[in-house]
């Protein structure tokens, strides 16, 4: 018997790896079949590999870095076949109603067994899905469900009333023990409870219980407990770190699980998968029992005439998943951001509170009715300016150029290239938003505000724009008006800064505040 040396095979394997991972990308870069070398690279290696963008993603400040880079370049090459845009003229070409761009491959590799409304790529299929859900998301229906939003606002008020402390003395900082409300946490409990009730007639009870423990279901029918927010956000975080090499993501995602840092996120991602399954299962049982409930799930199952939509179970679960994800995360981020901005800008806070007090002088309910405040111009301006300054989803939603290519800002881009514009980049453009780093709600008032709308992409734009923007504004408006009408808040100090970590959305750290009751007339309770 002769021993066979492994050395030649190791050399061959190493040579193949160098050829595939080093030489081929360099040759491809210099061949430049898609004509992208004319654009400046984000880093010297960005035209060759997606690794630099993956490294940038790990900083948690991806879009913040792009804001700085785009001050010098309107278009930047962030990967071998990806371009980032900053010029607002590109919004219509990339995201507009008549664009030929489609959602790119990132939506395919992160989808489950069935596409949902937010990740479906095929345009006719998207139109079918949107038709099924559009009636449920119509503004007239949302205002009819205002009582569900009011109920959740009332539950949050009950908790905050218990947390109230003595008024803060002028010139003093809050005592540590008085910083007893994490506003970020409680607004997230609010949005989760609200969307579960509106969408599924489900009472999660997070606001009542003060935690987000929830039952989830495996495919074999067994159940387990997990923390809703942790599972949801760590799932998104892992994707945001590793997804950028689309072709290699499925393999990288699996291999990464052996590394503790990623493995924990992978475990939580798998636990997340069981949450929408359990919620959809419980709601389906009620539907089969004959309950006719006024919620999104009913719209999934039947059209407005009561005819069955005959959706597959996987599609139902997918739609429940995106509803509980997108329907809670971004609005909670927006709610925390706007209070933070108001506390950092007391002159703006005073102007807004004055507007609310004038409009609600005779209002006795602790929960402010939406109809009383939905048309207040400064309230809406404060919300929009917060969404502009820190859009809940800063990530550049990527779109793929069709095979025949197209012109973006009169510049031909070859087919198969992924293009996008970060909302953070768009909103920090000084040409449209002077003093873009400052919180100035006045910019949204009057004709000037109307003229800014085409450059405002916090909810994306075009046919793929957020279908839930109306409900987000409803919740933000009612909660902010009710909170500022009833309470005063204080940060740990005027210099205190909230910590943000970018995934696809922002992950906000705690927002600790001192809270106390305002002194209003005796009729206001």
C-alpha positions in Angstrom: 0.0 0.0 0.0 1.3 3.4 -0.9 0.3 6.6 1.1 -1.3 9.2 -1.2 0.0 12.6 -0.4 -2.7 15.3 0.0 -0.3 18.1 -0.9 -1.0 18.2 -4.6 -4.8 18.3 -4.0 -4.3 21.1 -1.5 -2.3 23.1 -4.0 -4.9 22.5 -6.7 -7.7 23.5 -4.3 -5.8 26.7 -3.2 -5.0 27.6 -6.9 -8.7 27.2 -7.8 -9.7 29.4 -4.9 -7.2 32.1 -5.9 -8.4 31.9 -9.5 -12.1 32.2 -8.5 -12.0 34.6 -5.7 -9.1 36.9 -6.7 -8.0 36.6 -10.3 -11.5 36.2 -11.9 -13.0 39.3 -10.1 -10.0 41.4 -11.1 -10.2 40.3 -14.7 -14.0 40.9 -14.7 -13.4 44.4 -13.2 -11.0 45.4 -15.9 -13.1 43.9 -18.7 -16.0 46.0 -17.4 -18.8 44.4 -19.3 -21.4 46.6 -17.7 -19.5 49.8 -18.1 -19.4 50.6 -14.4 -15.7 51.7 -14.1 -16.7 55.2 -15.0 -18.2 55.6 -11.5 -16.1 56.3 -8.5 -15.6 53.3 -6.1 -16.7 53.5 -2.5 -13.3 51.9 -1.6 -10.5 50.9 -4.0 -11.8 47.3 -3.9 -15.6 48.0 -4.2 -15.6 47.3 -7.9 -14.0 43.9 -7.4 -15.8 42.6 -4.3 -18.8 43.0 -2.1 -16.6 42.5 1.0 -15.9 46.3 1.6 -19.7 46.9 1.7 -20.1 44.0 4.1 -17.4 45.5 6.3 -19.2 48.8 6.2 -22.4 47.2 7.2 -20.7 45.8 10.3 -20.1 49.4 11.5 -23.8 49.9 11.9 -23.5 53.2 10.1 -23.7 52.2 6.4 -25.9 55.0 5.2 -24.3 57.6 7.4 -21.0 56.9 5.6 -22.7 57.1 2.2 -24.1 60.5 3.1 -20.5 61.7 3.5 -19.3 60.1 0.3 -22.2 61.4 -1.7 -21.2 65.0 -0.8 -18.5 64.6 -3.5 -20.1 62.1 -5.9 -23.8 61.8 -7.1 -23.2 58.2 -8.0 -21.0 55.7 -6.2 -20.1 52.1 -7.0 -20.6 50.2 -3.8 -20.1 46.7 -5.2 -19.2 44.9 -8.5 -22.7 45.4 -9.9 -24.3 47.9 -7.4 -24.6 51.7 -7.6 -25.7 54.1 -5.0 -27.4 57.4 -6.0 -27.8 60.8 -4.3 -29.2 63.0 -7.0 -32.9 63.4 -6.4 -33.6 63.2 -10.2 -32.9 59.5 -9.9 -35.8 58.9 -7.5 -38.4 58.8 -10.4 -36.1 56.7 -12.6 -35.4 54.1 -9.9 -38.6 54.0 -7.9 -41.3 55.9 -9.9 -44.6 54.5 -11.0 -43.4 53.9 -14.6 -40.0 52.6 -13.8 -38.9 49.3 -15.5 -36.7 48.5 -12.5 -37.8 45.6 -10.3 -36.8 44.6 -6.8 -33.4 42.9 -7.0 -32.1 39.5 -6.0 -31.8 40.4 -2.3 -35.5 40.1 -1.9 -35.4 36.6 -3.4 -32.7 35.2 -1.2 -34.3 36.5 2.0 -37.9 35.4 1.2 -39.5 32.3 2.6 -41.4 29.6 0.8 -43.8 32.3 -0.5 -43.3 36.0 -1.4 -45.2 38.6 0.5 -46.3 42.0 -0.7 -43.0 43.7 0.2 -40.6 41.2 -1.4 -42.5 39.9 -4.4 -40.6 40.8 -7.6 -43.0 39.9 -10.4 -45.0 43.0 -11.2 -48.3 41.3 -12.2 -48.0 39.2 -9.0 -47.4 42.3 -7.0 -50.5 44.0 -8.5 -52.6 40.9 -7.5 -51.3 41.1 -4.0 -51.8 44.8 -3.7 -55.4 44.5 -5.0 -56.2 41.9 -2.3 -54.8 44.2 0.5 -55.5 47.7 -0.8 -59.1 47.8 0.5 -57.9 46.8 3.9 -55.2 49.5 4.0 -57.5 52.2 2.6 -57.7 55.4 4.8 -61.5 55.1 5.3 -61.0 51.7 6.9 -58.1 52.8 9.0 -60.1 55.6 10.5 -62.8 53.1 11.2 -60.3 51.1 13.3 -59.2 54.2 15.2 -60.8 52.7 18.3 -58.1 50.0 18.3 -55.4 52.6 18.2 -57.2 54.6 20.9 -57.4 51.4 23.1 -53.6 50.8 22.9 -52.9 54.5 23.5 -55.1 54.3 26.7 -53.2 51.2 27.9 -49.9 53.0 27.4 -51.2 56.0 29.3 -52.2 53.8 32.2 -48.7 52.6 32.5 -47.2 56.0 32.1 -49.5 57.4 34.8 -47.9 55.0 37.2 -44.4 56.1 36.3 -45.1 59.9 36.7 -42.7 61.7 39.0 -42.6 65.2 40.5 -42.1 68.0 38.0 -38.5 68.6 37.1 -37.1 71.7 38.8 -35.7 74.4 36.5 -32.0 74.1 35.9 -31.8 70.6 37.4 -31.1 67.2 35.8 -33.4 64.2 36.4 -32.5 61.9 39.2 -31.4 58.5 38.0 -34.4 56.7 39.7 -36.8 59.1 37.9 -35.7 58.0 34.5 -38.1 55.1 34.7 -39.6 54.9 31.3 -37.8 53.6 28.2 -39.9 55.4 25.6 -38.4 53.3 22.8 -39.5 50.1 24.4 -43.0 51.2 25.2 -43.7 52.7 21.8 -42.7 49.3 20.3 -45.1 47.5 22.6 -47.7 49.9 21.4 -47.1 49.3 17.7 -47.0 45.5 18.1 -50.2 45.5 20.1 -51.9 47.8 17.6 -50.9 46.0 14.4 -51.8 42.6 15.9 -55.3 44.0 16.8 -55.8 45.8 13.5 -54.5 43.0 11.4 -55.5 39.9 13.3 -57.9 40.9 16.0 -55.2 39.5 18.3 -54.6 40.7 21.9 -50.9 40.3 22.4 -51.1 42.2 25.7 -47.5 43.6 25.6 -48.7 47.0 27.0 -50.5 45.3 29.8 -47.8 42.8 30.7 -44.7 45.1 30.2 -42.9 42.5 28.1 -43.0 40.9 24.7 -42.9 37.2 25.5 -45.0 35.4 22.8 -45.9 31.9 21.8 -44.5 30.6 18.5 -45.2 27.4 16.5 -42.9 25.0 14.7 -43.9 23.3 11.5 -44.6 20.1 13.4 -47.2 21.9 15.5 -45.2 22.1 18.7 -45.0 25.5 20.4 -42.4 27.5 22.3 -41.9 30.9 23.9 -39.6 33.6 22.7 -39.1 37.4 22.8 -40.8 39.0 19.8 -38.6 42.1 19.4 -35.3 40.3 19.9 -36.2 37.6 17.4 -37.4 40.1 14.8 -34.6 42.6 15.0 -31.7 40.1 15.2 -33.1 38.3 12.2 -33.0 41.6 10.3 -29.5 42.4 11.6 -27.9 39.2 10.5 -29.3 39.7 7.0 -28.1 43.3 6.8 -24.5 42.2 7.7 -24.1 39.3 5.3 -26.5 39.7 2.4 -24.4 41.9 0.1 -22.8 39.1 -1.9 -26.2 37.8 -3.2 -24.8 34.7 -4.9 -22.9 33.6 -1.8 -25.4 34.7 0.8 -27.2 31.3 1.3 -23.8 29.6 1.9 -22.4 32.4 4.0 -25.5 32.5 6.1 -25.3 28.8 7.0 -21.5 28.8 7.6 -21.8 31.9 9.8 -23.9 29.9 12.3 -20.8 28.2 13.6 -19.5 31.6 14.8 -21.1 32.6 18.1 -21.7 36.2 17.1 -23.8 35.2 14.0 -25.0 31.9 15.5 -27.0 33.6 18.2 -28.7 35.8 15.5 -29.3 32.8 13.4 -31.0 31.0 16.3 -33.2 34.0 16.9 -34.0 34.2 13.2 -35.3 30.6 13.3 -37.3 31.4 16.4 -38.9 34.4 14.6 -40.1 32.1 11.8 -42.5 30.5 14.2 -44.2 33.7 15.4 -46.2 34.6 12.3 -47.0 30.9 11.9 -48.6 30.8 15.4 -50.4 34.1 14.9 -51.8 33.1 11.5 -52.8 29.7 12.9 -54.8 31.2 15.8 -56.5 33.7 13.5 -57.3 30.9 10.9 -59.0 28.9 13.6 -61.3 31.8 14.5 -62.0 32.3 10.8 -62.9 28.6 10.3 -65.1 28.8 13.4 -67.2 31.4 11.6 -66.0 34.6 13.2 -66.3 37.6 10.8 -63.8 40.1 12.1 -63.0 43.5 10.8 -59.3 43.1 10.2 -56.6 42.6 7.5 -56.8 38.8 7.8 -60.4 39.0 6.7 -59.2 40.8 3.6 -56.7 38.1 3.0 -59.3 35.4 3.1 -62.1 37.1 1.2 -62.7 40.0 -1.2 -65.2 42.8 -0.3 -68.0 40.7 -1.7 -67.3 37.7 0.5 -65.7 35.6 -2.3 -62.7 33.5 -1.1 -59.3 34.6 -2.3 -58.1 30.9 -2.0 -54.5 31.9 -0.9 -52.1 29.1 -0.1 -51.2 28.7 3.6 -47.6 29.8 2.9 -48.7 33.0 1.3 -51.0 33.8 4.3 -48.2 33.3 6.7 -45.9 35.4 4.6 -48.4 38.3 4.6 -48.9 38.0 8.4 -45.1 38.0 8.8 -44.5 41.3 6.9 -47.5 42.9 8.5 -46.2 42.2 12.0 -42.7 43.2 10.9 -43.1 46.3 8.8 -46.4 47.3 10.5 -44.6 47.6 13.9 -40.9 48.3 13.6 -40.7 51.4 11.5 -43.6 53.2 13.2 -42.1 52.5 16.7 -38.8 53.9 15.5 -40.6 57.0 14.2 -42.4 57.5 17.5 -39.2 57.3 19.5 -37.3 59.6 17.1 -39.9 62.4 17.1 -40.1 62.6 20.9 -36.3 62.6 21.0 -36.0 65.4 18.4 -38.6 67.5 20.3 -36.8 67.1 23.6 -33.5 68.1 21.9 -35.3 71.2 20.4 -37.3 72.7 23.2 -38.4 75.7 21.1 -40.0 73.3 18.6 -41.6 71.4 21.5 -43.2 74.5 22.9 -44.6 75.6 19.5 -46.1 72.1 19.0 -47.6 71.9 22.5 -49.1 75.4 22.0 -50.7 74.2 18.7 -52.1 71.1 20.5 -53.4 73.1 23.5 -55.2 75.6 21.2 -56.9 72.8 19.2 -57.8 70.7 22.3 -58.8 73.3 24.7 -62.1 71.6 25.5 -60.9 68.0 25.0 -61.5 65.9 28.2 -60.4 62.4 27.0 -56.7 61.5 27.8 -56.6 59.8 24.3 -56.7 62.5 21.7 -59.2 61.8 18.9 -57.5 61.6 15.5 -60.1 63.8 13.9 -59.2 66.7 16.3 -55.5 66.7 15.3 -55.0 65.1 11.9 -55.0 68.4 10.1 -52.8 70.3 12.5 -50.0 71.6 10.2 -47.2 71.9 12.8 -47.9 68.5 14.2 -47.6 66.9 10.8 -44.5 69.0 10.1 -42.8 67.7 13.2 -43.6 64.1 12.3 -42.3 64.6 8.7 -39.2 66.4 9.7 -38.3 63.6 12.1 -38.9 61.1 9.4 -36.7 63.1 7.1 -33.8 63.6 9.5 -33.8 59.9 10.6 -35.9 57.8 8.2 -36.8 54.6 10.0 -35.5 52.6 7.0 -32.3 54.3 5.9 -31.2 51.4 3.7 -31.2 52.0 0.0 -34.0 49.7 -1.2 -32.3 48.0 -4.1 -33.8 47.8 -7.6 -32.5 45.8 -10.6 -32.1 47.3 -14.0 -34.0 45.3 -16.6 -32.1 43.1 -19.1 -32.2 45.7 -21.9 -30.8 48.4 -19.6 -32.3 51.8 -19.0 -31.4 55.5 -18.5 -31.1 56.9 -15.1 -30.7 60.7 -15.2 -30.0 60.4 -18.9 -27.1 58.0 -18.2 -27.4 54.5 -19.6 -27.1 51.7 -17.1 -26.7 48.1 -18.3 -29.1 45.4 -17.4 -28.6 43.4 -14.2 -27.1 46.3 -12.2 -28.6 46.9 -8.8 -29.3 50.6 -8.1 -30.8 52.4 -5.1 -30.9 55.6 -3.1 -30.8 55.6 0.7 -33.6 57.7 2.2 -30.9 59.1 4.6 -28.8 60.2 1.6 -31.8 61.7 -0.2 -33.0 63.6 2.9 -29.5 65.0 3.7 -29.2 66.7 0.3 -28.5 70.4 1.0 -29.9 71.4 -2.4 -33.4 70.3 -1.4 -33.0 70.5 2.4 -30.9 73.5 3.6 -29.3 72.9 7.0 -30.1 69.3 6.4 -28.6 68.1 9.6 -30.9 70.2 11.7 -34.5 69.5 12.9 -36.5 72.3 11.3 -40.2 71.4 11.0 -41.0 74.8 9.4 -39.6 73.6 6.1 -42.7 71.4 5.7 -45.2 74.2 6.0 -47.1 75.9 3.2 -46.1 75.8 -0.5 -42.5 75.1 0.4 -43.5 71.9 2.2 -45.6 70.8 -0.8 -42.6 71.3 -3.1 -40.4 69.1 -0.9 -42.7 66.0 -1.2 -41.1 64.5 -4.3 -37.8 64.3 -2.4 -39.3 62.7 0.7 -38.9 59.0 0.5 -39.3 57.8 4.1 -42.0 55.5 2.8 -40.2 54.8 -0.5 -42.0 55.9 -3.7 -44.0 54.8 -6.7 -46.0 51.6 -7.0 -43.8 49.8 -4.4 -44.2 52.6 -1.8 -45.3 51.6 1.7 -48.9 50.5 1.7 -49.1 51.1 5.4 -48.2 54.8 5.5 -51.7 55.9 6.4 -51.9 53.7 9.5 -48.4 54.8 10.5 -49.4 58.4 10.4 -52.6 57.6 12.3 -50.7 55.9 15.1 -47.9 58.5 15.2 -50.4 61.4 15.3 -52.7 60.0 18.0 -49.8 58.8 20.3 -47.7 62.0 20.0 -50.7 64.3 20.5 -51.9 62.3 23.5 -48.5 62.1 25.2 -47.7 65.8 24.8 -51.2 66.8 25.9 -50.9 64.8 29.1 -47.2 64.7 30.1 -43.9 66.5 30.1 -40.7 64.5 29.5 -37.0 65.0 30.1 -33.9 63.3 28.8 -31.0 62.3 31.2 -29.3 65.6 30.2 -29.5 68.1 27.3 -26.3 66.6 25.9 -27.5 63.0 26.0 -27.6 61.2 22.6 -29.6 58.1 21.6 -27.5 55.3 20.1 -28.5 54.0 16.6 -27.3 50.9 14.8 -28.3 50.5 11.2 -29.6 47.2 9.9 -32.2 47.6 7.1 -34.0 49.8 9.7 -32.4 51.6 12.6 -32.0 49.6 15.8 -32.4 52.2 18.6 -31.0 51.7 22.0 -32.9 52.7 25.1 -34.6 56.1 25.3 -34.8 56.7 29.1 -37.0 59.6 30.1 -38.4 61.2 33.2 -42.1 61.7 32.9 -44.6 63.9 34.9 -48.1 65.2 34.5 -48.8 68.5 32.9 -50.9 71.0 34.9 -54.0 71.5 32.7 -57.4 72.8 33.6 -59.5 70.7 35.9 -61.6 69.3 33.0 -58.6 67.5 31.5 -58.1 64.2 33.3 
